[in-house]
Structure formats: structure tokens, C-alpha cells
Amino acid sequence: PQVLTCSASNQNMDITDCQFYKDSIAGLTAKPKHLDSKYFYDAHGDKLFQDLMNCDEYYPTNCEMEIFTNQTADICKALIGNGDAFDLIELGAGDATKSTKLLKYLIDNKADFTYLPIDISENVISYLNVTLPVTLPGIEITGLNGEYFDMLKKAASISDKRKVVMFLGSNIGNMPVADAEGFCNELRKHLSPGDMLLIGVDLKKNPATVLAAYNDKEGITKRFNLNLLERMNRELGANFNVNQFDHYAMYDPESGACKSYLVSEAAQDVKIGEETISFAKDEYIYMEISQKYSVEQTDKMAASTAFKPINHFFDGRRWFVDAIWLA
Ligand code: AVJ
């Protein structure tokens, strides 16, 4: 099914029925104020995230690219297993640059698989459906636009093949640890023994390195965060003045939590639909967590959610791990 947005193109939709609206109001009327980082990814946010991946300080993408470039065959052989047909499902595919490394190897080696990218961004899925058959001739692709578990159910309803799920780029980091564990538990319930998860996790490292990645000099991370306010202006008819908000990032090396906030530089009122949201000067909106783990923590998480970690692939600096978890 199509995912509805609340933009002007859906004039017939009552804004108060829109999930983005409901979540935004709930978050901005809560104490402390918060928003959900999954809404970062409209077309503008997708573009800003691409810029982020290309900026000097944002290392996770480069680490995972290095792993997929240097260890392509080992990773793919582990995923192929005995060679039976499988569904390769990617949660949060984005522009699929990293997975393309693996997809190309799988196609060149005649692996029998269908690629099912799942993404919350409608923009991303239509892009992949059009471009991947051109860059990867012979690929079988079914793009799924929606929430992860809804789309996993849909994937299971159209095929009963073995499932290999990819959850890359430390997307798992966008949940606090307890939620991440709940997520892996839920994911495991959608899988059967023999299915696999290839999970990319950003590891704890020098705190200055982590913080710099979420506080880049060019201010791309700031614009990436502010884009969510701008998206509310575009799609919900809100009237945020983004010049009145500053970005604040922090990293706590003990817990591994890296968090982003937007701080109101003045006392101000913002209208969203029928609601008025008041900000005190210096009041913050908690925008995003990017949780970092130790390898031991990821292994424990696998075990406590009924997975068995069977492979670990690291970059040269051991800043990032792509692990294979067997269901
Ligand atoms: C796409 C969720 C992996 O948390 O590192 C990048 C998003 N936020 N810079 C991350 C993000 C700020 C990114 N993930």
C-alpha cells in the first residue's frame, strides 16, 4: 500500500489522521519535548544524509564500505549458505550504495535471490525500483515502502524462501539499547531457524571521533536536524522559524549514547495545525540517538534475542562491525 504523507498533494486527508502529525504533536507537547528521527528522511532529508555520508567527519559509512569492499566474498558466501534460493531483505535501504557491493557479487556469482529493499522513504523506494535494474542488470527487485515490520509481514506473505535480512549502517543505533533489544526480539519472531541477519553496528571508540561525526564543521548535521522542522512547515503547515533553533550534539562514552538536540534560542510560539507549541528560551527538543556498542554488547544482544552470532567482519580500525546472526 502507498504511504500517505500529509502534504498538499493529499488534500482529501484530514491532517489529524496523519501519523506524522500525531507523532509530532505528541512529541512536542511531552516533557521534555522530542521528535522521532525516522521522520528525518523526506526527499530533502535523504539528500542531506547523502551529504553527511560524504563529509569528512562522518566515518560509519566509510567503515562499512571498507568492510564490504575488502571482504565481499567472505560475507556473501556466508549469506548464500547451501545455495538454495533466498530473499535478501534490507531494512532502511537508503540509496543502497553499500549493499550494491554485495548485490553485485551475488549476481556475478549467480546466487538465486530476490532483493527486497524496505524503506520509510517513498522517494528512496521509487528511486531503487528504477535505478537498480540499470546499475545491476539481472537483479530481481521488489521495493517495499513502509514501516519495517509491516513490510516484513508483506515480504513473508509473497514468498516462503529462506530470509536474509540486512540492517546496515548502524541504523540499530537510532534506538536506545532497551528498544534495540526489543526490536531484535520482534525481528527474530518474523524469522525462522536458518534465516539470517546481517547487522552493521557502530562501535565505541575515541569519544572525540564519535562527537565530531555528529557535530560536523560544515553544519550538515545541523541542517539535517533542522530539516525535520522544515518538513513540518512543508507537510503540516507549521510555522517554525528554523533560524531560531541551534543544534547541540553530545556523546557519553560510558553509555555509548550519542544524542542530538535542537535548542530554542528565544521564547517563541509555533503553530502546527490547530495546535500552538510554546518554547521557553533554551528549551530543547531531543531529536535523535545514535547508540554505540562494544562487540561484546552486540554478541550479548544477539544471544538474549534468540540469535547466534556466527561471523564478525571489521574494518581495519575496528570502528565498525558487520555481524551475521543466525536465527
Ligand atoms: C542513518 C541512523 C545510521 O545515526 O549515524 C547521521 C543518522 N544522524 N548523522 C546515524 C545520522 C546524524 C545515522 N543513521
Residues whose N, C-alpha, C, O or C-beta is under 5 A from the ligand:
A	BS01	AVJ	G169 S170 N171 N174 A213 I289 S290
